[in-house]
Amino acid sequence: MAHRLTTREIEQFAEALLNARAGADAAVTDDILDALDRISEGTYGRCELCREWLPRERLLAAPWARRCLGCERKAAGAGRTPGAAT
């Protein structure tokens, strides 16, 4: 089931986008714009790796989230150098 954004959530997106642009945080701006694209495509709220629905709490904390926490941890772990301290 696709997640529909409430008016408040759309306002949070807009606020985050404005803050990112004001702070020149290009990465966050890109993440927000990508999330808006996912909304229009109907894929917003699904993990891009496992395809499970993201918990609403995750979307409220980071509306531009692409992955569930489990896949996010796996992706972060895959980027580590073997033998590096954790």
Secondary structure by P-SEA (a helix, b strand, c coil): cbbbbcaaaaaaaaaaaaaaaaacaaaaaaaaaaaaaaaaaccccccccccccccaaaaaacccccccaaaaaaaaaaaccccccc
